Amino acid sequence: MSSIESDRKVFAHYVFGLTDGHTYEDWNQEILAAHAAGIDGFALNIGPNDHYTMPQLRQAYSAASSLLGGRFVLFLSFDMAAGEWPVDQVVACINEFKGSPAQCRVNGLPFVSTFEGPQWAEKWPAVREATGGIYLVPDWSSLGPHGVGERLGLIDGAYQHHMTTDEDVQYQRELRGKSFMAGVSPWFYTRLPQWEKNWLSASEKLWYDRWMHMLELRPEFVQIITWNDYGESSYIYDPVRPGQIVPGAEHYVHDLCPHTAFRTILPHFIAAYKAGSTQIGMPQEDCAIAWYRTTPAACGHDGGETRLSTARVR
């Protein structure tokens, strides 16, 4: 079984709600693409209500096990903002996949995470008992570092979804030696009126700046946010099919803004991160990667958009 002890690992946040209709070959291609970029595994962000979740989880675990013999790992990240999770449903899900060769394990235990869910905190001891033990590293960003630090007895570490250097340092201090998983994102923009979302983060240098900060911070784990969140523009893998693009996001996702080149520089950052170095090694061949505006920065208007500060996202 795949096991992680003290070595650093890089995962990619995978929005599982976009997998309806995914084929086994789709999973093969995505896993191989992620592995080629130096990514160690997917954090499978799952909700409680989608009918295709369990069949697609079985396909994903099967593909990862067969393709790379456990060298590419998966773990469950329960989206507590997507609906109510009964304890028995969480237990059943963990128990089904904990023995897979592709299951990410830390200290012999299946690695488990969340998106939010501090209100669920007191239920995790029951999950530990019913599953034989888990290594729990939740994202309770809404509590802030100090709030998470007050609940250390319930967790094995914490995942920081907000991306700020100050909070990263505060988390490491509050965790008192427990595992820390930091978030790294290349971009963030969303304009989805149906969800009252119209935000832009200062992202011009975000991909480079966050990775350079990871080289200094040296957290145990890094989670790339995201592999495939097209509606929020943070993806590093382009859509498999048009139906994966949330209505309203087509004009800033489909064809106009491919993000695959973000992966090209990943192996160099990841190699330095795993080596504990602040210096990025020279590539074997010359390559230039650029991202750019399609219109001048000073033209047009904001369209009611909220621009999040640089301090918020660095």
N, C-alpha and C positions, 0 to 999 in steps of 0.2 A: 504494500500500500504506500501511496505517496505520503511522505513525512517531512515536516519542516521542523527543524530544531532551532538553531541560532542564526541560520543564514537569512539574509534579506530576500524578500519576494515582492514582485510587482504583479498586481492583478488589474483587470479592467472591469469596470462596472457595466453589467449587461442588463439592459431593460428587457425583461422576459415577456412583458405584455405585447411585444411586437413579433412574437414567434408563431402565431397562428398561421398554419400553412407551411411552416418550415419543413424541409425534407432532411433526410439523413445526410445527403450530399451538401446541403446548405451548412449544416453543422461542421462537416469535414472541412469545408473551405474556410469557414470563419476560424476554426481552431488552428488550422495550419497557418493562416495569415497572422493570427495573434502570436503564435509560437515563433514565426519567422521574425517578428518585430522584437523578440526578447521578452514577451509577456509570459508569465508563469501560469496564469489561469484566469478564469472568469468568476466574478462575484455575481451570482445569478439573483437579480432583484425580482422577487416573485410576490404576487398578490394572492389573496385568499379565494377569489371568486371566479377566475378564468377557467373555463372547462378544459382548455388545452394544456394547462400547466403541467400536470403529471405526465401525460404522454410525451410532451416535449422535453421534460426533465429526463425521462428515460432515454430518449434519443440522444440528448446532449451527453449524458454520462456514458452511454454505450459508445458513442463516437470518440469521446476523449480517451476512453479505456483502450479501444481498439487501435486508434491511430498512433499514439505515442507511448503506449505502455505505462501510463501513469506519470509521464514527464510533463504533461499539461493537466492542471488540476482544476477542480470546480468546487465551489462552496455555496451554500444557500444563504441568501440575504433576504430576510423577511421584511416586506414593505408594510410597516405598521400604519402608514398613512393611507393605504389603499383599501382598508376595510378591517373588519373585526376578525382576528385570528383565534379560533378556539384552541385550547391547549392540546387537545387530542389530535388536531389537524397538524400542528407544528411537530408534535412527537412522531406521528406517522410518517411525515415527510422526511425528517432526519433519519429515522430508523430504516427507511427504504434505501437510502443512498449512502449511509455511513460505511458500509462494507465495500463500496465500489473501489476498484483500483484507481479511479480518477478522483476520489474524494480527497480534498485537501485536509491534512491532519497536522495538528501542532501538539507536540508532546504525547502523541498516540491518540489524541482525541479529535473528532470531527470539528473542523473550524466552522463557526456559525456567526453571522452578522445580521444587522437590521438596517433599515432606513427608519430612523426615529423610533418611537415606541417606549418612551420612559414610563408611560402609564401601565405598561405591561411588565415592568421590571420585577415585581414580586412573584410573577408566574414562572420565571426561569428556573428556580430551584426544582420545581415539579418536573420541568422538561429535562433537567440534568438527571434526575432520578430515573425517569421513565426511559431515557435513552442510553443509560450507562455512562453518561458524562459527555460534555461538549467543551470546546474552547470558545468562549463567547466574547466577541469583540464588536459591540453594537455601535451604531451611530445615534447618539443622543445629543446631537448638536444644539437642539433647542434648550438644553439645560445649561450649556456653556461649560467650560473646563471645570469650574469649581463645583457645579451641580453634579457633574459626572464623578468628580473626586469624592463626593459624599456618598457614593453608591459603590465603592470599590469592592465591597464584600460580595456583590452580585455578579461581577464581571471579571474577565481575564485580561481585558484591555479595552481600548476605545478607538473608534474610527471617527475622524474629523471630516465632515462633509463640507463645512465652510472652509474657505481657503485663505487664511490670513497667517502671516508669519508670527504675529504676536500670540494668536490663539494656539498655534502649533507648539510654541515654547511653553505656554501655560498648561497645555494638555500633558506634555511630557513631565512637567513638574508635579501636577496633580495626580498623575498615574503612579508615581512612586515606584518606578521600575517595572510596572506592568506594560504589556505590549501596546504600541501606538501605531495606528494605520492612518497615514496622511493622504489627503486627496490632492490630485494634480489634474488640471483641466487645460485643454488647448484654447478654449473659446467659450463664450456664453452669450447667446442672443435668443430671445423668444418673442414672438408677436402672435398670440393666440387669444383673440378677444373673447371667445367662448369660455375661457377660464380666467378672464381679466388679467392676462399676463402680457406685458409689453415692456421688457427689460433688456438692457444692454450692459454687460460688464466690461470694464476696461481690459481688453484682451490682446492688445497689439503685441505685447511682449510676454504674455502670460505663460505660454508653453515653455519658453526658455527660462524665464525668471523662476517659475515654480520648480523646474527640475534642478536649477542651480541651487535653490534653497534646499531641496532634498539632499543634495550632495553635502551640504553643511549640516543639516539637521540629523541625518542618518536614522530615520525611524525604522522600526523592525519591518514594517510593511508599507507599501505605497499602493493606492487604488486610483487608477486613471478614471476620471469622470468626464466622458464615458466612452464606451465602445460604440453605442448605437442610439443615443438619445437625439433623434433628429429634430424633434420639436423645440429643443433648447440649444441646438447648434453645437453641442459639445462632442459630437461623434468623431471617431477616427476610422470608422469603417463605413463605407457608403451603403445606402439601402440595397437590400436584396431584391425587393419588389416595391412598386409604387404604393401599395396598400400599407406599407410601414410608415409612410409619412403622414403625420397628423394633419387633418384638414385645416388649411390656413397656412401651413408651413411650406407648401410646395414652392412658393416663389423664392424662398431663401435656402432651400435644400436641393431640390431636384435639378441636376445638371449645372446650375449656376455656381455652386460652391462645393466642389469635391474636396474631401478632407483626407484622402488616403495618404498624401505626402507627409502629414504629421507623423505617420508611423516610420517614415524613412530614417529619421534621426533618432528614433527611440533606442535602438540597440546600443548606441554610443553613450547616451545618458544612463541607460540601465546598467551597462558594464561598469561605468564609473561608480554608480551607486552601490552595486554589489561588492566592488573592490574596496569600498570605503574611501574613495579618492574624491577630491574636489576638482581634479583635472580630467577633462574629457580626452580620450585617446584619439589619435589621428586615424581617419578612415583609410581603408585599403585603396580606395579610388576616389577621384574628385567627384563631387556632387553638390549642387546648389539647390536649396529649397527656399521658396519665398511665398509669403502670403501678403495680400494687398487689398486695398479698397477698390471697388468697382466704380466709385464716384468720388470726387474731391471731398475732403472732410468738411469744408466750409460751406458746401452747397446744400440746398434744400432746407427742411425743417425737421423737428424731432418727432412729429406725429404723435405727441403725447407720451413719448417714450421716457422711461425712467432709466437714467444712467447711473449704475452703481459705482461707487468710488474705487479708485485704484487700491486704496488701503484695504478695501473689503475683500478683494480677490487675490491679493499677493501673499 
